[in-house]
Amino acid sequence: MNIHFIAIGGSAMHNLALALHNKGYAITGSDDVIHNPSKSRLEAKGLLPKEFGWFPNKISTNLDAVILGMHAKKDNPELLRAQELHLKIYSYPEFLYEQSKHKTRVVIGGSHGKTTITSMILHVLNYHEREVDYMVGAQLEGFDTMVHLTEENDFIVLEGDEYLSSPIDRRPKFHLYKPNIALLSGIAWDHINVFPTYENYVEQFSVFTDSLTHGGIMVYNEEDKEVKRIVETSSNSIKKYAYNTPDFFIKNGITYLDTTEGELPLEIFGNHNLQNLAGAKWICQHMGIDEEDFYEAIVSFKGASKRLEKIGENDSTVIFKDFAHSPSKVLATTKAVKEQYENKKLIACLELHTYSSLNTEFLTEYKGTLQKADVAVVFYSPKALEIKKLDEITKEQIADAFKREDLIIYTNPDEFKQFLFSQNLKEKALLLMSSGNYGGLDFEQVKDLI
């Protein structure tokens, strides 16, 4: 097949392009800007566009399909040309469904934890040499790409994102997969630029639950009241399996799981991660991995990239970076690190970077989320507000939203870096939470702090 990607440089899009190239498809693509690692990975496979920009002459009737990324706009010249030629235009999730409609589709959904749960499942399957197709939102140790597609594998494991499918398809991605087996980890309001009310956001998870095939399986976190309500009141004829936080204890900075196989030391920690593990175990069991084999594999799981990722440690100091940006993730991550390292002083640094986190109406959702930190720091860039065309936010508004009198607030990247690199980290835990990089922070240099 000949397939063209409009906005090939995105994290998800370039991985799909690589997966289809590996499958033997002829791939072309365009984008107005491509950063690393996408750039170097596309270049290594000969898929990097010769020049950046949009070129309608790349679109012809020789194409079997066009895949449209979220980075493109409705008036994209290549998209308009594809529409003019009546070519088949897929969103990213639509095409994944086309590739997997004859497989057993396993979809992991939820406002938080879905990348980690998907990663846990893939780690266990890979450990036991079970071949499956997959799409996951982070680079995993032992996996070349974030997307893998074949003709022969029976299962596909998909991370189910609730964000929009494409500029011309306003449906949430996870509505398009029609899962045979699914999981819901938790619901916490997010993406307010798309879902302006909490009720509107929650409704998307009801639609997802009802999108399961008849007789399908839903694994759900019964400790989340909204998830429990949605799944247990659904009239869809599905089988329902609840999970909750398993028994565990912490000893000498290591979390142990209390199981029928004995006390198992884990590389991961925190209530939310242990909930994720319980959900992953149920899914693996439905995919043919028994409990004993699951535990054997999960003890070596170190986490997904940027999800409570340990970037440095010595006898007295530990440094983590985490993708946490929504209020529920910030609260859970901060609490987890403090409980794991209760004898260390915790310095928690949060960058407000996403559309929702920089919205003045949404800011109040962060109340109390940094309460477990001994030192709490918030960084945000006024330039990010300009780019996102949002109202100006003052330091006073930030302080009032978080309800913490000793909150340290920075808007200048150099001042934040000066603060960070002036810290004595002896007997401390440093937690850096952001989906960005604090205005240009080099995380490799942060490792030198210990």
C-alpha positions as CSV (number, residue, x, y, z in Angstrom):
1,M,0.0,0.0,0.0
2,N,1.0,3.6,-0.7
3,I,0.3,5.8,2.3
4,H,0.9,9.5,2.9
5,F,1.1,11.1,6.3
6,I,0.0,14.7,6.8
7,A,2.0,15.8,9.9
8,I,4.3,12.8,10.0
9,G,6.6,14.3,12.7
10,G,4.3,13.8,15.7
11,S,5.2,11.3,18.4
12,A,2.3,9.0,17.6
13,M,2.3,9.7,13.8
14,H,6.0,9.0,13.2
15,N,5.8,5.7,15.1
16,L,2.8,4.6,13.0
17,A,4.8,5.6,9.9
18,L,7.8,3.5,11.1
19,A,5.5,0.5,11.9
20,L,3.9,0.5,8.5
21,H,7.3,0.9,6.8
22,N,8.5,-2.1,8.8
23,K,5.4,-3.9,7.5
24,G,6.4,-3.3,3.9
25,Y,4.2,-0.3,3.0
26,A,5.4,2.5,0.9
27,I,5.4,5.6,3.1
28,T,5.7,9.3,2.3
29,G,5.0,12.3,4.6
30,S,5.0,16.0,5.2
31,D,5.3,18.4,8.2
32,D,6.2,22.0,8.8
33,V,8.6,21.2,11.6
34,I,10.0,17.9,13.0
35,H,12.0,17.7,16.2
36,N,14.1,14.9,17.6
37,P,13.7,12.0,18.3
38,S,11.1,11.9,15.5
39,K,13.5,13.5,13.1
40,S,16.4,11.2,13.5
41,R,14.2,8.1,13.7
42,L,12.4,9.0,10.4
43,E,15.8,9.8,8.8
44,A,17.3,6.5,9.7
45,K,14.5,4.7,7.7
46,G,14.6,7.1,4.8
47,L,11.2,8.6,5.7
48,L,12.2,12.2,6.6
49,P,10.7,14.7,4.2
50,K,13.4,16.3,2.0
51,E,12.1,19.8,3.0
52,F,9.6,21.0,5.6
53,G,6.3,22.4,4.5
54,W,3.0,21.3,2.8
55,F,3.1,20.3,-0.8
56,P,-0.2,19.4,-2.6
57,N,1.7,17.9,-5.4
58,K,2.6,15.0,-3.1
59,I,-1.1,14.1,-3.1
60,S,-2.2,12.0,-6.1
61,T,-4.6,9.2,-7.0
62,N,-1.7,6.7,-6.7
63,L,-2.2,6.9,-2.9
64,D,-4.2,4.2,-1.2
65,A,-4.7,6.2,1.9
66,V,-3.9,9.5,3.7
67,I,-3.4,9.6,7.4
68,L,-4.1,13.0,9.0
69,G,-2.4,14.1,12.2
70,M,-3.8,16.4,14.9
71,H,-0.9,18.9,14.2
72,A,-2.4,19.7,10.8
73,K,-5.2,22.3,10.3
74,K,-8.5,22.0,8.5
75,D,-7.2,24.2,5.7
76,N,-4.0,22.3,5.2
77,P,-3.1,22.4,1.5
78,E,-2.4,18.7,1.3
79,L,-5.7,17.8,3.1
80,L,-7.7,20.0,0.7
81,R,-6.0,18.3,-2.2
82,A,-6.8,14.9,-0.8
83,Q,-10.4,15.9,-0.3
84,E,-10.6,17.2,-3.8
85,L,-9.4,13.9,-5.2
86,H,-11.8,12.0,-2.9
87,L,-9.0,10.0,-1.4
88,K,-9.6,7.8,1.7
89,I,-8.5,10.0,4.6
90,Y,-8.0,8.3,8.0
91,S,-7.4,9.7,11.4
92,Y,-4.7,7.9,13.4
93,P,-7.1,5.8,15.5
94,E,-9.3,5.0,12.4
95,F,-6.3,3.5,10.6
96,L,-5.3,1.5,13.7
97,Y,-8.8,0.1,13.8
98,E,-8.6,-0.8,10.1
99,Q,-5.4,-2.6,10.8
100,S,-6.9,-4.5,13.8
101,K,-10.5,-5.2,13.0
102,H,-9.9,-8.9,12.6
103,K,-7.9,-9.1,15.8
104,T,-8.8,-9.2,19.5
105,R,-8.6,-5.5,20.5
106,V,-7.4,-4.7,24.1
107,V,-7.9,-1.0,24.9
108,I,-6.6,0.7,28.0
109,G,-8.5,3.9,28.9
110,G,-8.6,6.4,31.7
111,S,-7.5,10.0,32.5
112,H,-4.4,8.7,34.1
113,G,-2.3,5.5,34.3
114,K,-3.1,4.2,30.8
115,T,0.5,4.5,29.5
116,T,1.9,2.7,32.5
117,I,-0.8,0.0,32.5
118,T,-0.3,-0.6,28.7
119,S,3.5,-0.7,29.3
120,M,3.1,-3.2,32.2
121,I,1.0,-5.5,30.0
122,L,3.5,-5.3,27.1
123,H,6.4,-5.9,29.5
124,V,4.8,-9.1,30.9
125,L,3.9,-10.4,27.4
126,N,7.4,-9.6,26.1
127,Y,9.0,-11.3,29.1
128,H,7.0,-14.5,28.3
129,E,7.7,-14.1,24.5
130,R,4.1,-13.6,23.6
131,E,3.9,-11.7,20.3
132,V,1.2,-9.1,20.0
133,D,0.6,-5.9,18.0
134,Y,0.5,-2.7,20.1
135,M,0.3,1.1,20.3
136,V,1.6,2.8,23.5
137,G,2.2,6.4,24.4
138,A,5.8,6.1,25.6
139,Q,9.1,4.5,24.5
140,L,9.6,1.2,26.3
141,E,12.7,-0.6,27.3
142,G,13.1,-3.5,24.9
143,F,10.8,-2.2,22.2
144,D,12.0,-0.4,19.1
145,T,8.9,1.5,18.3
146,M,5.7,2.7,20.1
147,V,3.6,1.0,17.4
148,H,3.9,-2.5,16.1
149,L,1.6,-4.0,13.4
150,T,1.6,-7.4,11.8
151,E,-0.8,-9.6,9.8
152,E,-0.3,-12.7,11.9
153,N,-0.7,-11.6,15.6
154,D,-4.0,-12.4,17.2
155,F,-4.0,-9.6,19.8
156,I,-3.5,-5.8,19.6
157,V,-3.0,-3.8,22.8
158,L,-4.0,-0.1,22.4
159,E,-3.5,2.8,24.7
160,G,-6.9,4.5,24.5
161,D,-6.6,8.3,24.5
162,E,-9.7,10.4,25.0
163,Y,-8.4,13.4,23.0
164,L,-9.8,14.2,19.5
165,S,-9.0,12.0,16.5
166,S,-8.1,14.6,13.9
167,P,-8.8,18.2,12.8
168,I,-11.8,16.9,10.8
169,D,-12.9,14.1,13.2
170,R,-13.9,15.5,16.6
171,R,-14.5,12.1,18.1
172,P,-12.3,11.0,21.0
173,K,-9.7,8.4,19.8
174,F,-10.8,5.6,22.1
175,H,-14.3,5.7,20.7
176,L,-13.1,4.3,17.4
177,Y,-11.4,1.1,18.6
178,K,-14.5,-1.0,19.5
179,P,-12.6,-3.1,22.1
180,N,-13.2,-6.8,22.9
181,I,-11.3,-6.3,26.2
182,A,-11.0,-2.9,27.9
183,L,-9.8,-1.2,31.1
184,L,-10.8,2.0,32.8
185,S,-8.3,3.3,35.3
186,G,-9.8,6.5,36.6
187,I,-11.5,9.8,35.6
188,A,-10.2,13.3,36.4
189,W,-11.3,16.3,34.3
190,D,-8.8,17.2,31.6
191,H,-8.6,18.7,28.1
192,I,-10.9,21.5,28.9
193,N,-10.3,23.2,25.6
194,V,-12.2,20.2,24.1
195,F,-14.5,19.2,27.0
196,P,-15.5,22.5,28.6
197,T,-17.5,20.9,31.4
198,Y,-16.7,18.0,33.8
199,E,-20.0,16.3,32.8
200,N,-19.1,16.5,29.1
201,Y,-15.7,15.0,29.8
202,V,-17.1,12.1,31.9
203,E,-19.7,11.3,29.2
204,Q,-16.8,10.3,26.9
205,F,-16.0,7.4,29.2
206,S,-19.6,6.2,29.2
207,V,-19.5,6.2,25.4
208,F,-16.3,4.2,25.5
209,T,-17.8,1.6,27.9
210,D,-20.8,1.2,25.6
211,S,-18.5,0.9,22.6
212,L,-17.2,-2.5,23.8
213,T,-18.3,-5.4,21.6
214,H,-21.3,-7.4,23.0
215,G,-20.0,-10.0,25.4
216,G,-16.7,-8.1,25.8
217,I,-14.8,-7.7,29.0
218,M,-14.4,-4.5,31.1
219,V,-11.7,-4.4,33.8
220,Y,-12.2,-1.3,36.0
221,N,-10.8,0.5,39.1
222,E,-13.6,0.2,41.6
223,E,-11.8,2.7,43.9
224,D,-12.6,5.5,41.4
225,K,-16.3,6.4,42.1
226,E,-16.9,7.8,38.7
227,V,-15.5,4.8,36.9
228,K,-17.4,2.4,39.2
229,R,-20.7,4.3,38.5
230,I,-20.2,4.3,34.7
231,V,-19.2,0.7,34.4
232,E,-21.7,-0.8,36.9
233,T,-24.7,1.1,35.5
234,S,-23.8,0.4,31.9
235,S,-26.6,-1.5,30.1
236,N,-24.1,-2.9,27.6
237,S,-24.0,-6.7,27.7
238,I,-20.4,-7.0,28.9
239,K,-18.5,-8.9,31.6
240,K,-17.2,-6.7,34.4
241,Y,-14.1,-7.3,36.5
242,A,-13.3,-4.8,39.3
243,Y,-9.8,-4.2,40.8
244,N,-8.4,-2.2,43.6
245,T,-5.1,-1.4,45.3
246,P,-3.3,-4.7,46.3
247,D,-1.7,-5.3,49.7
248,F,1.8,-3.9,50.0
249,F,4.4,-2.5,52.4
250,I,7.5,-0.4,52.2
251,K,10.8,-1.4,53.7
252,N,14.1,0.4,53.3
253,G,12.8,2.4,50.4
254,I,11.5,-0.6,48.5
255,T,7.9,-1.5,47.9
256,Y,6.9,-5.1,48.4
257,L,3.7,-6.7,47.1
258,D,2.0,-9.2,49.4
259,T,1.0,-12.1,47.1
260,T,0.1,-15.7,47.2
261,E,3.6,-16.2,45.7
262,G,5.2,-14.5,48.8
263,E,6.6,-11.0,49.3
264,L,7.6,-9.6,45.9
265,P,10.0,-6.6,45.7
266,L,9.0,-4.1,43.0
267,E,10.9,-1.5,41.0
268,I,7.9,0.8,41.0
269,F,6.0,2.4,43.9
270,G,3.0,4.5,44.9
271,N,-0.7,3.6,45.4
272,H,-1.5,4.7,41.8
273,N,1.1,2.4,40.3
274,L,0.0,-0.5,42.5
275,Q,-3.6,0.1,41.3
276,N,-2.2,0.1,37.7
277,L,-0.4,-3.2,38.4
278,A,-3.7,-4.8,39.6
279,G,-5.5,-3.7,36.5
280,A,-2.7,-4.9,34.3
281,K,-2.8,-8.3,36.0
282,W,-6.5,-8.8,35.2
283,I,-5.9,-7.9,31.5
284,C,-2.9,-10.3,31.3
285,Q,-5.0,-13.0,32.8
286,H,-7.7,-12.4,30.1
287,M,-4.9,-12.7,27.5
288,G,-3.7,-16.1,28.8
289,I,-1.0,-15.2,31.3
290,D,-1.7,-16.8,34.7
291,E,-1.1,-15.0,38.0
292,E,2.2,-16.7,38.8
293,D,3.7,-15.9,35.4
294,F,2.5,-12.3,35.8
295,Y,4.3,-11.8,39.1
296,E,7.4,-13.4,37.8
297,A,7.6,-10.8,35.0
298,I,6.3,-7.7,36.8
299,V,9.1,-7.6,39.4
300,S,11.5,-6.4,36.6
301,F,9.2,-3.7,35.3
302,K,10.9,-0.3,35.8
303,G,8.2,2.0,34.5
304,A,7.4,3.8,31.3
305,S,9.6,6.6,30.0
306,K,8.9,9.9,31.9
307,R,6.4,8.1,34.2
308,L,8.1,8.4,37.7
309,E,11.3,7.8,35.9
310,K,14.4,7.7,38.2
311,I,17.1,9.8,36.5
312,G,19.6,9.8,39.3
313,E,20.3,8.2,42.7
314,N,23.1,7.8,45.3
315,D,23.1,6.9,49.0
316,S,21.5,10.2,50.1
317,T,19.7,11.6,47.0
318,V,17.1,10.5,44.5
319,I,15.8,12.4,41.4
320,F,12.7,11.6,39.4
321,K,11.1,13.1,36.4
322,D,7.4,12.5,35.7
323,F,4.9,13.5,32.9
324,A,2.4,14.5,35.6
325,H,0.6,17.7,34.8
326,S,-3.1,17.2,35.6
327,P,-4.1,17.8,39.2
328,S,-4.9,14.1,40.0
329,K,-1.5,13.0,38.6
330,V,0.4,15.7,40.5
331,L,-1.3,14.7,43.8
332,A,-0.7,11.0,43.3
333,T,2.9,11.4,42.2
334,T,3.9,13.8,44.9
335,K,2.3,11.6,47.6
336,A,3.9,8.4,46.2
337,V,7.5,9.8,46.3
338,K,7.0,11.2,49.8
339,E,5.7,7.9,51.1
340,Q,8.5,5.9,49.4
341,Y,11.2,8.2,50.8
342,E,9.6,9.4,54.1
343,N,13.0,10.2,55.7
344,K,14.0,12.5,52.9
345,K,13.0,16.1,52.3
346,L,10.9,16.3,49.1
347,I,11.4,19.2,46.6
348,A,8.6,19.0,44.1
349,C,8.8,21.2,41.0
350,L,5.7,21.4,38.7
351,E,5.6,23.1,35.3
352,L,2.2,24.3,34.2
353,H,2.5,23.6,30.5
354,T,-0.7,22.2,29.0
355,Y,-3.7,24.2,27.8
356,S,-5.8,23.0,30.8
357,S,-3.2,23.7,33.4
358,L,-2.7,27.3,32.1
359,N,-6.4,28.1,32.1
360,T,-7.5,30.5,34.8
361,E,-10.8,28.7,35.3
362,F,-9.1,25.3,35.7
363,L,-6.3,26.4,38.0
364,T,-8.4,25.9,41.1
365,E,-8.4,22.1,40.4
366,Y,-4.7,22.2,41.7
367,K,-5.8,23.1,45.3
368,G,-3.8,20.9,47.7
369,T,-2.0,18.9,45.0
370,L,1.5,19.8,46.3
371,Q,0.7,19.5,50.0
372,K,2.9,16.4,50.5
373,A,6.0,18.3,49.3
374,D,8.4,19.8,51.9
375,V,9.4,22.4,49.2
376,A,6.9,23.2,46.5
377,V,7.8,25.0,43.3
378,V,5.6,26.0,40.3
379,F,7.1,27.2,37.0
380,Y,5.1,28.6,34.1
381,S,6.1,30.6,31.0
382,P,4.2,33.7,30.0
383,K,5.3,32.9,26.4
384,A,3.3,29.6,26.6
385,L,0.2,31.6,27.5
386,E,0.8,33.8,24.4
387,I,1.3,30.9,22.1
388,K,-1.9,29.2,23.4
389,K,-3.8,32.6,23.3
390,L,-4.8,32.3,26.9
391,D,-5.5,35.1,29.4
392,E,-2.5,36.3,31.5
393,I,-1.9,34.5,34.8
394,T,-0.4,36.3,37.7
395,K,1.7,34.7,40.5
396,E,-1.0,35.7,42.9
397,Q,-3.5,33.6,41.0
398,I,-1.2,30.6,41.1
399,A,-0.6,31.0,44.8
400,D,-4.3,31.3,45.5
401,A,-5.2,28.3,43.4
402,F,-2.7,25.9,45.1
403,K,-3.6,27.2,48.6
404,R,0.0,27.0,49.9
405,E,1.5,30.1,51.5
406,D,5.1,29.0,51.0
407,L,4.7,28.1,47.3
408,I,7.7,29.2,45.3
409,I,6.8,30.5,41.8
410,Y,9.0,31.2,38.8
411,T,8.2,32.5,35.4
412,N,11.8,33.0,34.2
413,P,13.6,29.8,33.0
414,D,17.0,31.1,34.1
415,E,15.8,32.0,37.6
416,F,14.2,28.5,38.0
417,K,17.5,26.8,36.8
418,Q,19.5,29.0,39.2
419,F,17.2,27.9,42.1
420,L,17.4,24.2,41.1
421,F,21.2,24.1,40.7
422,S,21.8,26.0,44.0
423,Q,20.0,23.3,46.0
424,N,21.9,21.0,48.4
425,L,20.3,17.7,47.7
426,K,21.8,15.7,50.5
427,E,19.1,13.6,52.1
428,K,16.5,14.9,49.6
429,A,14.2,13.6,46.9
430,L,13.8,15.9,43.9
431,L,10.7,15.5,41.7
432,L,10.4,17.2,38.4
433,M,6.9,17.1,37.0
434,S,6.2,18.4,33.5
435,S,5.1,17.5,30.0
436,G,7.6,20.2,28.9
437,N,11.2,21.1,29.9
438,Y,10.9,24.2,32.1
439,G,11.9,26.5,29.3
440,G,15.0,24.6,28.2
441,L,16.2,22.6,31.2
442,D,18.8,19.9,30.3
443,F,17.8,16.8,32.3
444,E,21.3,15.4,31.7
445,Q,22.7,18.3,33.7
446,V,20.2,17.7,36.5
447,K,21.8,14.2,37.0
448,D,25.0,16.0,37.9
449,L,23.3,17.5,41.0
450,I,24.0,14.2,42.9
